[in-house]
């Protein structure tokens, strides 16, 4: 089979204006970046279409094809005559040049143009990085210029960001005055509060309000200081003005795709922008979207955070699984995943069972999509189907990687039928916003992850007390490993009787949620021994290889 880039180069893409016409987007609402990329004037509400959420079981480090299935499903719906749009996240340069690679799908289920989307695209992440770091600079400049507000340099909670994996920036110090240095740690841009605000703001006024409400520091006597007190919100909004419009591209088969915003689900809320989702739902009859990593992370945050904020609900949830990921969760070594091993598969199915049971708690219909790999056997696929039958959930094999939309037609038909049955969806949230923060955290960790109890560090207790003095009634955003229900990436499958450890709490006042940081999770990643960056080349014709 051809490589992803070879497949992408073999198709004849449609002009982006033709893609826009499929959704009846007016010419004056289209801002073209060449022939194949455009920004679109956003809609500020969801007026029309049904919504499909694509999530997954706990993945292998290489990912399990959740985005590939989402793209294939959108193309499959188009094949059966449904007016469909995608609403996906933008890739981060961190994983692209690190371990996981790009986030543009794969095989014959890709969004186009893959290289541009995986790299700088329309510059959205650079704009978010610039806005973030300008605020950080204004905080330090305020201290340098006399510090009228009385900001305690040792109690600045707003962090700088960068869209690359650079572990040395986790623990840095800067000189704010000739006499004063203080910690100035970095997070990856996808984990920044500006990214969260960018994705959760419903319009420009909402964006400006949220930017102004960012908690940046505390004073020497413990008073909170917000970005609006530094008069920084409008300048940040100006930097984000163009980026804030959703991006429109296409799949290899010409299905419209909105790609906008890119928070990670392990360290942030993991969903694309509300504006992109609103816009897709307003123009299409069906919108297919995805949430990062497994359903323990992205789906929970999509339902408990994004849906609450946006006033939307999915008509159906697609849970992506793969034989290799189930084997890994059953204890099989990564190097052996292509080999047969029914005993590992049977044991690993507990992970799939856990995610199915969890999603049912939200009261949304679930269909399992098995993303087929070439090494999967009929016997292995039957084992997964039998589990789904026993749990009374729909099951289908998705072969969109090799066959594109035609490989997802069966899934598309199941999704369409379930969505039409659930025409007026409602969500049973895991917690009430009125619950106190400890109760919300416990409900997620114990009732959803399966922990026996939750332990808070001294730092977490200190920060939680600070937050409780400032605000109540916000959702919580859990930051934990993507490889396990627990906070330990080595506890695969469906662990029980484990303690969930909370190391820190961060109040994201602009994003309107509280980040709960579990043991050992990092908000700035590092590169592996041999990063993807080392495998890439570009020739004199600017043809890139190794980007996937």
URVENPE-V89586 format. One record per residue. N is the residue number from 0. RES is the residue in three letters. OMEGA is omega as a letter, one per 40 degrees, with the letter a starting at -180 (999 if undefined). Layout:
# URVENPE-V89586
N_RES_OMEGA / N_RES_OMEGA
This chain:
# URVENPE-V89586
0_UNK_i / 1_UNK_i / 2_UNK_i / 3_UNK_a / 4_UNK_i / 5_UNK_i / 6_UNK_a / 7_UNK_a / 8_UNK_a / 9_UNK_a / 10_UNK_i / 11_UNK_a / 12_UNK_i / 13_UNK_i / 14_UNK_a / 15_UNK_i / 16_UNK_i / 17_UNK_i / 18_UNK_i / 19_UNK_a / 20_UNK_i / 21_UNK_i / 22_UNK_a / 23_UNK_i / 24_UNK_a / 25_UNK_a / 26_UNK_a / 27_UNK_i / 28_UNK_a / 29_UNK_a / 30_UNK_a / 31_UNK_i / 32_UNK_a / 33_UNK_a / 34_UNK_a / 35_UNK_a / 36_UNK_i / 37_UNK_i / 38_UNK_a / 39_UNK_i / 40_UNK_a / 41_UNK_i / 42_UNK_a / 43_UNK_i / 44_UNK_i / 45_UNK_a / 46_UNK_a / 47_UNK_a / 48_UNK_i / 49_UNK_a / 50_UNK_i / 51_UNK_i / 52_UNK_i / 53_UNK_i / 54_UNK_a / 55_UNK_i / 56_UNK_i / 57_UNK_a / 58_UNK_i / 59_UNK_i / 60_UNK_a / 61_UNK_a / 62_UNK_a / 63_UNK_i / 64_UNK_i / 65_UNK_i / 66_UNK_i / 67_UNK_i / 68_UNK_i / 69_UNK_i / 70_UNK_i / 71_UNK_i / 72_UNK_i / 73_UNK_i / 74_UNK_i / 75_UNK_i / 76_UNK_i / 77_UNK_i / 78_UNK_a / 79_UNK_i / 80_UNK_a / 81_UNK_i / 82_UNK_a / 83_UNK_i / 84_UNK_i / 85_UNK_i / 86_UNK_a / 87_UNK_i / 88_UNK_i / 89_UNK_i / 90_UNK_i / 91_UNK_i / 92_UNK_i / 93_UNK_i / 94_UNK_a / 95_UNK_a / 96_UNK_a / 97_UNK_a / 98_UNK_a / 99_UNK_a / 100_UNK_a / 101_UNK_a / 102_UNK_a / 103_UNK_a / 104_UNK_a / 105_UNK_a / 106_UNK_i / 107_UNK_i / 108_UNK_a / 109_UNK_i / 110_UNK_a / 111_UNK_e / 112_UNK_a / 113_UNK_a / 114_UNK_a / 115_UNK_a / 116_UNK_a / 117_UNK_a / 118_UNK_a / 119_UNK_i / 120_UNK_i / 121_UNK_i / 122_UNK_a / 123_UNK_a / 124_UNK_i / 125_UNK_i / 126_UNK_i / 127_UNK_i / 128_UNK_a / 129_UNK_i / 130_UNK_i / 131_UNK_a / 132_UNK_i / 133_UNK_i / 134_UNK_i / 135_UNK_i / 136_UNK_i / 137_UNK_i / 138_UNK_a / 139_UNK_i / 140_UNK_i / 141_UNK_i / 142_UNK_a / 143_UNK_a / 144_UNK_i / 145_UNK_i / 146_UNK_a / 147_UNK_a / 148_UNK_i / 149_UNK_i / 150_UNK_i / 151_UNK_a / 152_UNK_i / 153_UNK_i / 154_UNK_i / 155_UNK_a / 156_UNK_i / 157_UNK_a / 158_UNK_i / 159_UNK_a / 160_UNK_i / 161_UNK_a / 162_UNK_i / 163_UNK_i / 164_UNK_a / 165_UNK_a / 166_UNK_a / 167_UNK_a / 168_UNK_i / 169_UNK_a / 170_UNK_a / 171_UNK_i / 172_UNK_i / 173_UNK_i / 174_UNK_a / 175_UNK_i / 176_UNK_i / 177_UNK_a / 178_UNK_a / 179_UNK_i / 180_UNK_i / 181_UNK_i / 182_UNK_i / 183_UNK_a / 184_UNK_i / 185_UNK_i / 186_UNK_i / 187_UNK_a / 188_UNK_a / 189_UNK_a / 190_UNK_a / 191_UNK_i / 192_UNK_i / 193_UNK_i / 194_UNK_i / 195_UNK_i / 196_UNK_i / 197_UNK_a / 198_UNK_a / 199_UNK_i / 200_UNK_a / 201_UNK_i / 202_UNK_a / 203_UNK_i / 204_UNK_i / 205_UNK_i / 206_UNK_a / 207_UNK_i / 208_UNK_a / 209_UNK_i / 210_UNK_i / 211_UNK_a / 212_UNK_i / 213_UNK_i / 214_UNK_a / 215_UNK_a / 216_UNK_i / 217_UNK_i / 218_UNK_i / 219_UNK_i / 220_UNK_i / 221_UNK_i / 222_UNK_i / 223_UNK_i / 224_UNK_a / 225_UNK_a / 226_UNK_a / 227_UNK_i / 228_UNK_i / 229_UNK_a / 230_UNK_a / 231_UNK_a / 232_UNK_a / 233_UNK_i / 234_UNK_i / 235_UNK_i / 236_UNK_i / 237_UNK_i / 238_UNK_a / 239_UNK_a / 240_UNK_a / 241_UNK_i / 242_UNK_a / 243_UNK_i / 244_UNK_i / 245_UNK_i / 246_UNK_i / 247_UNK_i / 248_UNK_a / 249_UNK_i / 250_UNK_i / 251_UNK_a / 252_UNK_i / 253_UNK_i / 254_UNK_i / 255_UNK_a / 256_UNK_i / 257_UNK_a / 258_UNK_a / 259_UNK_a / 260_UNK_a / 261_UNK_i / 262_UNK_i / 263_UNK_a / 264_UNK_i / 265_UNK_a / 266_UNK_i / 267_UNK_a / 268_UNK_i / 269_UNK_a / 270_UNK_i / 271_UNK_a / 272_UNK_i / 273_UNK_a / 274_UNK_i / 275_UNK_i / 276_UNK_i / 277_UNK_a / 278_UNK_i / 279_UNK_a / 280_UNK_i / 281_UNK_a / 282_UNK_a / 283_UNK_i / 284_UNK_i / 285_UNK_i / 286_UNK_i / 287_UNK_i / 288_UNK_i / 289_UNK_i / 290_UNK_a / 291_UNK_i / 292_UNK_a / 293_UNK_a / 294_UNK_i / 295_UNK_a / 296_UNK_a / 297_UNK_a / 298_UNK_i / 299_UNK_a / 300_UNK_i / 301_UNK_a / 302_UNK_a / 303_UNK_a / 304_UNK_a / 305_UNK_a / 306_UNK_i / 307_UNK_a / 308_UNK_a / 309_UNK_a / 310_UNK_a / 311_UNK_i / 312_UNK_i / 313_UNK_i / 314_UNK_i / 315_UNK_i / 316_UNK_i / 317_UNK_i / 318_UNK_a / 319_UNK_i / 320_UNK_i / 321_UNK_i / 322_UNK_a / 323_UNK_i / 324_UNK_i / 325_UNK_i / 326_UNK_i / 327_UNK_i / 328_UNK_i / 329_UNK_i / 330_UNK_i / 331_UNK_i / 332_UNK_a / 333_UNK_a / 334_UNK_a / 335_UNK_a / 336_UNK_i / 337_UNK_a / 338_UNK_i / 339_UNK_a / 340_UNK_a / 341_UNK_i / 342_UNK_i / 343_UNK_i / 344_UNK_a / 345_UNK_i / 346_UNK_a / 347_UNK_i / 348_UNK_i / 349_UNK_i / 350_UNK_i / 351_UNK_i / 352_UNK_i / 353_UNK_a / 354_UNK_i / 355_UNK_a / 356_UNK_i / 357_UNK_a / 358_UNK_i / 359_UNK_i / 360_UNK_i / 361_UNK_i / 362_UNK_i / 363_UNK_i / 364_UNK_a / 365_UNK_i / 366_UNK_i / 367_UNK_i / 368_UNK_i / 369_UNK_i / 370_UNK_a / 371_UNK_i / 372_UNK_a / 373_UNK_a / 374_UNK_a / 375_UNK_i / 376_UNK_i / 377_UNK_a / 378_UNK_i / 379_UNK_i / 380_UNK_i / 381_UNK_i / 382_UNK_i / 383_UNK_i / 384_UNK_a / 385_UNK_i / 386_UNK_a / 387_UNK_i / 388_UNK_a / 389_UNK_a / 390_UNK_i / 391_UNK_i / 392_UNK_i / 393_UNK_a / 394_UNK_i / 395_UNK_i / 396_UNK_i / 397_UNK_a / 398_UNK_a / 399_UNK_i / 400_UNK_a / 401_UNK_a / 402_UNK_a / 403_UNK_a / 404_UNK_i / 405_UNK_i / 406_UNK_a / 407_UNK_a / 408_UNK_i / 409_UNK_i / 410_UNK_a / 411_UNK_a / 412_UNK_i / 413_UNK_a / 414_UNK_a / 415_UNK_a / 416_UNK_a / 417_UNK_a / 418_UNK_i / 419_UNK_i / 420_UNK_a / 421_UNK_a / 422_UNK_i / 423_UNK_a / 424_UNK_i / 425_UNK_a / 426_UNK_i / 427_UNK_a / 428_UNK_a / 429_UNK_a / 430_UNK_i / 431_UNK_i / 432_UNK_a / 433_UNK_i / 434_UNK_i / 435_UNK_a / 436_UNK_i / 437_UNK_i / 438_UNK_i / 439_UNK_a / 440_UNK_a / 441_UNK_i / 442_UNK_i / 443_UNK_a / 444_UNK_a / 445_UNK_a / 446_UNK_a / 447_UNK_i / 448_UNK_a / 449_UNK_i / 450_UNK_i / 451_UNK_i / 452_UNK_i / 453_UNK_i / 454_UNK_a / 455_UNK_i / 456_UNK_i / 457_UNK_i / 458_UNK_i / 459_UNK_i / 460_UNK_i / 461_UNK_a / 462_UNK_a / 463_UNK_i / 464_UNK_i / 465_UNK_a / 466_UNK_a / 467_UNK_i / 468_UNK_a / 469_UNK_a / 470_UNK_i / 471_UNK_i / 472_UNK_i / 473_UNK_i / 474_UNK_i / 475_UNK_a / 476_UNK_a / 477_UNK_i / 478_UNK_a / 479_UNK_i / 480_UNK_i / 481_UNK_a / 482_UNK_a / 483_UNK_i / 484_UNK_a / 485_UNK_i / 486_UNK_a / 487_UNK_a / 488_UNK_i / 489_UNK_i / 490_UNK_a / 491_UNK_a / 492_UNK_i / 493_UNK_a / 494_UNK_i / 495_UNK_i / 496_UNK_i / 497_UNK_i / 498_UNK_i / 499_UNK_a / 500_UNK_i / 501_UNK_a / 502_UNK_a / 503_UNK_i / 504_UNK_i / 505_UNK_i / 506_UNK_i / 507_UNK_a / 508_UNK_i / 509_UNK_i / 510_UNK_a / 511_UNK_i / 512_UNK_i / 513_UNK_i / 514_UNK_i / 515_UNK_a / 516_UNK_a / 517_UNK_a / 518_UNK_i / 519_UNK_i / 520_UNK_a / 521_UNK_i / 522_UNK_i / 523_UNK_a / 524_UNK_i / 525_UNK_i / 526_UNK_i / 527_UNK_a / 528_UNK_i / 529_UNK_a / 530_UNK_i / 531_UNK_a / 532_UNK_a / 533_UNK_a / 534_UNK_a / 535_UNK_i / 536_UNK_i / 537_UNK_a / 538_UNK_a / 539_UNK_i / 540_UNK_i / 541_UNK_i / 542_UNK_a / 543_UNK_i / 544_UNK_i / 545_UNK_i / 546_UNK_a / 547_UNK_999
